Amino acid sequence: MMRCCVLEDNNEDLNKIVECIKSDHYLNDHLEIQTFYSPNQIHLSTDNFDILLLDIDLPEQSGIDFANEYLKMHPNSKVIFITTHNELVFDTFKVHPYSFIRKEYMHIELNDSLHDLLDLIKLNKKELIISDKGHAITIQQSDIIYIESFKHYCYIYTKGCPDPYKTRISMYHVIKDLAFYFYRVNRSYIINLNEIKKIQNGKVTLKNNLEVSIQRGQTKKFQNTYNDFICR
């Protein structure tokens, strides 16, 4: 069950959003909904939601500003804006929302968007099971920054862990078990596309400032793959 926050100051619109979700049996079975009328009701440090459904036009603080603050504390949460202010769609891009729903088309767009988002979240929570020093280790794939191959071993570098996991497995076999957001940029490195900081001069720089060369002759293919990933 995933936790979903609905933040909407208009009671009628709030009820419509909740009713729309609950009318869908799949969403009703997979989402635990909590409703709020004001950002002040939400505790940034302790209220952890997988999905935020936010109105943009709120009295105390805009939904965009609230999303910006909330995502600093919970960067893995996904935001969907629901609003009548269609002209603000470009303003929402600074917080990288998953989608932008128009209230007048909510009955058409909301549930489809939530179905797709649930599939994406489940995929991001996909696990990788490896053998490390004789022990079975389960790693959340979304925590993996990159994987390096060296002398018949793969070294798996993850967020919040100073030392990599070491496992005797080939790059060919490990990448078959990875989610769509991983890419083998050369013979020695698989990277998480979510961790890319910049692509320049045939090299990829990750958010931890690791610089990895793209395999010769594959720069255009990699750039196209990354562009498709961003659009997705």
C-alpha positions as a LaTeX table, in Angstrom:
\begin{tabular}{lrrr}
\hline
Residue & $x$ (\AA) & $y$ (\AA) & $z$ (\AA) \\
\hline
Met1 & 0.00 & 0.00 & 0.00 \\
Met2 & 1.42 & 3.37 & $-1.04$ \\
Arg3 & 0.74 & 6.60 & 0.79 \\
Cys4 & $-0.92$ & 9.40 & $-1.19$ \\
Cys5 & $-1.35$ & 12.99 & $-0.02$ \\
Val6 & $-4.14$ & 15.12 & $-1.50$ \\
Leu7 & $-3.63$ & 18.82 & $-0.79$ \\
Glu8 & $-6.55$ & 20.95 & $-1.96$ \\
Asp9 & $-8.11$ & 23.95 & $-0.18$ \\
Asn10 & $-11.45$ & 23.73 & $-2.02$ \\
Asn11 & $-13.63$ & 21.16 & $-0.27$ \\
Glu12 & $-15.69$ & 20.35 & $-3.37$ \\
Asp13 & $-12.61$ & 19.76 & $-5.50$ \\
Leu14 & $-11.00$ & 17.73 & $-2.72$ \\
Asn15 & $-14.00$ & 15.41 & $-2.58$ \\
Lys16 & $-14.00$ & 15.02 & $-6.37$ \\
Ile17 & $-10.35$ & 13.96 & $-6.34$ \\
Val18 & $-10.89$ & 11.39 & $-3.61$ \\
Glu19 & $-14.07$ & 10.05 & $-5.23$ \\
Cys20 & $-12.30$ & 9.78 & $-8.58$ \\
Ile21 & $-9.54$ & 7.65 & $-7.05$ \\
Lys22 & $-11.86$ & 5.50 & $-4.95$ \\
Ser23 & $-14.04$ & 4.73 & $-7.95$ \\
Asp24 & $-11.09$ & 2.77 & $-9.37$ \\
His25 & $-10.79$ & $-0.60$ & $-7.61$ \\
Tyr26 & $-7.09$ & $-0.99$ & $-8.39$ \\
Leu27 & $-6.17$ & 2.46 & $-7.06$ \\
Asn28 & $-8.43$ & 2.00 & $-4.05$ \\
Asp29 & $-6.56$ & $-1.22$ & $-3.20$ \\
His30 & $-3.10$ & 0.26 & $-3.64$ \\
Leu31 & $-3.36$ & 3.81 & $-2.29$ \\
Glu32 & $-3.80$ & 4.98 & 1.28 \\
Ile33 & $-5.17$ & 8.51 & 0.93 \\
Gln34 & $-4.72$ & 11.35 & 3.40 \\
Thr35 & $-6.35$ & 14.72 & 2.72 \\
Phe36 & $-5.23$ & 18.21 & 3.70 \\
Tyr37 & $-6.63$ & 21.70 & 3.17 \\
Ser38 & $-3.41$ & 23.59 & 3.92 \\
Pro39 & 0.36 & 22.98 & 3.64 \\
Asn40 & 0.56 & 23.95 & 7.33 \\
Gln41 & $-1.21$ & 20.69 & 8.22 \\
Ile42 & 1.64 & 18.62 & 6.78 \\
His43 & 4.79 & 17.99 & 8.84 \\
Leu44 & 7.68 & 18.06 & 6.40 \\
Ser45 & 10.01 & 15.93 & 8.51 \\
Thr46 & 7.60 & 13.12 & 9.45 \\
Asp47 & 4.80 & 12.97 & 6.86 \\
Asn48 & 6.35 & 10.75 & 4.20 \\
Phe49 & 4.21 & 10.17 & 1.09 \\
Asp50 & 4.94 & 8.22 & $-2.06$ \\
Ile51 & 2.65 & 10.47 & $-4.10$ \\
Leu52 & 1.58 & 14.10 & $-3.69$ \\
Leu53 & $-1.54$ & 15.38 & $-5.48$ \\
Leu54 & $-1.28$ & 19.14 & $-5.16$ \\
Asp55 & $-3.36$ & 22.13 & $-6.07$ \\
Ile56 & $-1.16$ & 25.02 & $-7.21$ \\
Asp57 & $-3.33$ & 27.91 & $-5.98$ \\
Leu58 & $-3.29$ & 27.64 & $-2.18$ \\
Pro59 & $-3.90$ & 30.53 & 0.23 \\
Glu60 & $-0.82$ & 30.30 & 2.49 \\
Gln61 & 1.73 & 28.97 & 0.03 \\
Ser62 & 1.68 & 27.93 & $-3.61$ \\
Gly63 & 1.64 & 24.22 & $-4.34$ \\
Ile64 & 4.86 & 24.66 & $-6.34$ \\
Asp65 & 6.70 & 26.24 & $-3.39$ \\
Phe66 & 5.38 & 23.56 & $-1.04$ \\
Ala67 & 6.50 & 20.80 & $-3.41$ \\
Asn68 & 9.95 & 22.36 & $-3.60$ \\
Glu69 & 10.28 & 22.32 & 0.22 \\
Tyr70 & 8.80 & 18.85 & 0.58 \\
Leu71 & 11.06 & 17.24 & $-2.05$ \\
Lys72 & 14.16 & 18.51 & $-0.27$ \\
Met73 & 13.15 & 16.28 & 2.65 \\
His74 & 11.66 & 13.43 & 0.57 \\
Pro75 & 13.37 & 13.42 & $-2.85$ \\
Asn76 & 11.84 & 10.08 & $-3.91$ \\
Ser77 & 8.25 & 11.30 & $-3.63$ \\
Lys78 & 6.36 & 11.91 & $-6.89$ \\
Val79 & 4.28 & 15.04 & $-7.50$ \\
Ile80 & 1.15 & 15.43 & $-9.62$ \\
Phe81 & $-0.32$ & 18.93 & $-9.90$ \\
Ile82 & $-4.09$ & 19.28 & $-10.30$ \\
Thr83 & $-5.24$ & 22.79 & $-11.18$ \\
Thr84 & $-7.39$ & 25.07 & $-13.32$ \\
His85 & $-4.37$ & 27.30 & $-13.97$ \\
Asn86 & $-3.15$ & 25.68 & $-17.16$ \\
Glu87 & $-0.89$ & 28.66 & $-17.85$ \\
Leu88 & 1.28 & 27.64 & $-14.87$ \\
Val89 & 2.34 & 24.31 & $-16.32$ \\
Phe90 & 5.81 & 25.62 & $-17.21$ \\
Asp91 & 6.28 & 27.07 & $-13.72$ \\
Thr92 & 5.87 & 23.57 & $-12.25$ \\
Phe93 & 8.86 & 22.21 & $-14.16$ \\
Lys94 & 11.33 & 23.45 & $-11.55$ \\
Val95 & 10.12 & 20.70 & $-9.18$ \\
His96 & 10.02 & 18.05 & $-11.95$ \\
Pro97 & 6.43 & 16.86 & $-11.42$ \\
Tyr98 & 5.38 & 13.48 & $-12.75$ \\
Ser99 & 2.37 & 15.04 & $-14.48$ \\
Phe100 & 0.03 & 18.03 & $-14.67$ \\
Ile101 & $-3.71$ & 17.33 & $-14.51$ \\
Arg102 & $-6.34$ & 19.83 & $-15.62$ \\
Lys103 & $-9.29$ & 19.89 & $-13.24$ \\
Glu104 & $-11.82$ & 20.07 & $-16.05$ \\
Tyr105 & $-10.42$ & 16.78 & $-17.41$ \\
Met106 & $-9.62$ & 15.19 & $-14.07$ \\
His107 & $-12.09$ & 12.31 & $-14.59$ \\
Ile108 & $-10.16$ & 11.38 & $-17.74$ \\
Glu109 & $-6.55$ & 12.12 & $-16.86$ \\
Leu110 & $-6.08$ & 11.51 & $-13.13$ \\
Asn111 & $-6.59$ & 7.77 & $-12.79$ \\
Asp112 & $-4.63$ & 6.96 & $-15.95$ \\
Ser113 & $-1.74$ & 9.03 & $-14.64$ \\
Leu114 & $-1.89$ & 7.33 & $-11.24$ \\
His115 & $-1.90$ & 3.86 & $-12.83$ \\
Asp116 & 1.24 & 4.70 & $-14.79$ \\
Leu117 & 2.89 & 6.26 & $-11.74$ \\
Leu118 & 2.19 & 3.23 & $-9.54$ \\
Asp119 & 3.81 & 1.00 & $-12.16$ \\
Leu120 & 6.85 & 3.29 & $-12.20$ \\
Ile121 & 7.16 & 3.37 & $-8.39$ \\
Lys122 & 6.97 & $-0.42$ & $-8.20$ \\
Leu123 & 9.67 & $-0.67$ & $-10.83$ \\
Asn124 & 11.86 & 1.79 & $-8.92$ \\
Lys125 & 11.46 & $-0.37$ & $-5.82$ \\
Lys126 & 12.74 & $-3.40$ & $-7.71$ \\
Glu127 & 15.43 & $-5.27$ & $-5.81$ \\
Leu128 & 18.75 & $-6.80$ & $-6.83$ \\
Ile129 & 19.86 & $-9.89$ & $-4.89$ \\
Ile130 & 23.60 & $-10.64$ & $-4.90$ \\
Ser131 & 26.09 & $-12.80$ & $-3.02$ \\
Asp132 & 28.62 & $-10.73$ & $-1.06$ \\
Lys133 & 31.24 & $-12.56$ & 1.04 \\
Gly134 & 29.07 & $-15.65$ & 1.11 \\
His135 & 25.94 & $-13.81$ & 2.24 \\
Ala136 & 22.81 & $-13.03$ & 0.22 \\
Ile137 & 22.36 & $-9.25$ & 0.04 \\
Thr138 & 19.21 & $-7.48$ & $-1.14$ \\
Ile139 & 19.76 & $-4.03$ & $-2.65$ \\
Gln140 & 17.07 & $-1.57$ & $-3.68$ \\
Gln141 & 17.88 & $-0.81$ & $-7.30$ \\
Ser142 & 16.90 & 2.85 & $-6.92$ \\
Asp143 & 19.74 & 3.14 & $-4.36$ \\
Ile144 & 22.38 & 2.03 & $-6.85$ \\
Ile145 & 24.49 & 4.89 & $-8.25$ \\
Tyr146 & 26.74 & 2.84 & $-10.53$ \\
Ile147 & 28.31 & $-0.58$ & $-10.96$ \\
Glu148 & 31.97 & $-1.11$ & $-11.85$ \\
Ser149 & 33.45 & $-4.31$ & $-13.27$ \\
Phe150 & 37.02 & $-5.25$ & $-12.36$ \\
Lys151 & 38.77 & $-8.63$ & $-12.59$ \\
His152 & 35.70 & $-10.90$ & $-12.71$ \\
Tyr153 & 33.92 & $-8.96$ & $-9.95$ \\
Cys154 & 31.23 & $-6.30$ & $-9.93$ \\
Tyr155 & 31.45 & $-3.50$ & $-7.38$ \\
Ile156 & 28.04 & $-1.99$ & $-6.66$ \\
Tyr157 & 28.09 & 1.58 & $-5.30$ \\
Thr158 & 24.97 & 2.72 & $-3.47$ \\
Lys159 & 23.64 & 5.85 & $-1.81$ \\
Gly160 & 24.57 & 6.32 & 1.84 \\
Cys161 & 27.12 & 3.49 & 1.83 \\
Pro162 & 30.84 & 4.42 & 1.70 \\
Asp163 & 32.00 & 0.98 & 0.57 \\
Pro164 & 30.71 & $-0.91$ & $-2.48$ \\
Tyr165 & 29.16 & $-4.36$ & $-2.46$ \\
Lys166 & 31.47 & $-6.88$ & $-4.15$ \\
Thr167 & 30.06 & $-9.85$ & $-6.02$ \\
Arg168 & 31.50 & $-12.35$ & $-8.49$ \\
Ile169 & 29.21 & $-11.90$ & $-11.47$ \\
Ser170 & 29.63 & $-10.67$ & $-15.04$ \\
Met171 & 28.30 & $-7.34$ & $-16.27$ \\
Tyr172 & 26.30 & $-9.26$ & $-18.87$ \\
His173 & 24.40 & $-11.18$ & $-16.20$ \\
Val174 & 23.90 & $-8.32$ & $-13.74$ \\
Ile175 & 22.41 & $-5.90$ & $-16.28$ \\
Lys176 & 19.72 & $-8.45$ & $-17.25$ \\
Asp177 & 18.24 & $-8.07$ & $-13.75$ \\
Leu178 & 18.32 & $-4.27$ & $-13.66$ \\
Ala179 & 15.48 & $-1.81$ & $-14.27$ \\
Phe180 & 15.14 & 0.28 & $-17.43$ \\
Tyr181 & 16.96 & 3.27 & $-15.92$ \\
Phe182 & 20.36 & 1.54 & $-15.94$ \\
Tyr183 & 22.73 & 1.79 & $-18.90$ \\
Arg184 & 26.07 & 0.19 & $-19.68$ \\
Val185 & 28.13 & 3.13 & $-20.90$ \\
Asn186 & 31.31 & 1.13 & $-21.52$ \\
Arg187 & 32.90 & $-2.25$ & $-20.80$ \\
Ser188 & 33.47 & $-1.42$ & $-17.14$ \\
Tyr189 & 30.55 & 0.75 & $-16.00$ \\
Ile190 & 26.79 & 0.53 & $-15.64$ \\
Ile191 & 25.22 & 3.78 & $-14.44$ \\
Asn192 & 21.86 & 4.80 & $-13.02$ \\
Leu193 & 20.40 & 7.35 & $-15.45$ \\
Asn194 & 18.71 & 9.11 & $-12.51$ \\
Glu195 & 22.18 & 9.94 & $-11.15$ \\
Ile196 & 23.44 & 11.85 & $-14.19$ \\
Lys197 & 24.61 & 15.41 & $-13.57$ \\
Lys198 & 25.77 & 16.26 & $-17.10$ \\
Ile199 & 26.85 & 14.76 & $-20.43$ \\
Gln200 & 29.68 & 16.53 & $-22.20$ \\
Asn201 & 32.56 & 15.74 & $-24.55$ \\
Gly202 & 31.86 & 12.02 & $-24.67$ \\
Lys203 & 31.76 & 11.70 & $-20.90$ \\
Val204 & 29.05 & 11.35 & $-18.26$ \\
Thr205 & 29.40 & 13.10 & $-14.91$ \\
Leu206 & 27.29 & 11.64 & $-12.10$ \\
Lys207 & 25.86 & 13.60 & $-9.17$ \\
Asn208 & 28.68 & 12.29 & $-6.95$ \\
Asn209 & 31.08 & 13.86 & $-9.51$ \\
Leu210 & 32.35 & 10.53 & $-10.85$ \\
Glu211 & 33.28 & 10.99 & $-14.52$ \\
Val212 & 32.80 & 8.02 & $-16.85$ \\
Ser213 & 33.73 & 7.84 & $-20.53$ \\
Ile214 & 31.06 & 6.73 & $-23.00$ \\
Gln215 & 32.17 & 3.86 & $-25.22$ \\
Arg216 & 33.69 & 5.11 & $-28.46$ \\
Gly217 & 31.12 & 5.45 & $-31.22$ \\
Gln218 & 28.19 & 5.12 & $-28.79$ \\
Thr219 & 27.76 & 8.75 & $-27.71$ \\
Lys220 & 24.80 & 9.48 & $-30.00$ \\
Lys221 & 23.03 & 6.24 & $-29.07$ \\
Phe222 & 23.54 & 6.96 & $-25.39$ \\
Gln223 & 22.29 & 10.55 & $-25.73$ \\
Asn224 & 19.16 & 9.33 & $-27.52$ \\
Thr225 & 18.54 & 6.73 & $-24.81$ \\
Tyr226 & 18.94 & 9.37 & $-22.11$ \\
Asn227 & 16.61 & 11.78 & $-23.92$ \\
Asp228 & 13.96 & 9.04 & $-24.16$ \\
Phe229 & 14.45 & 8.32 & $-20.45$ \\
Ile230 & 13.93 & 11.99 & $-19.54$ \\
Cys231 & 10.77 & 12.16 & $-21.64$ \\
Arg232 & 9.51 & 8.97 & $-20.04$ \\
\hline
\end{tabular}
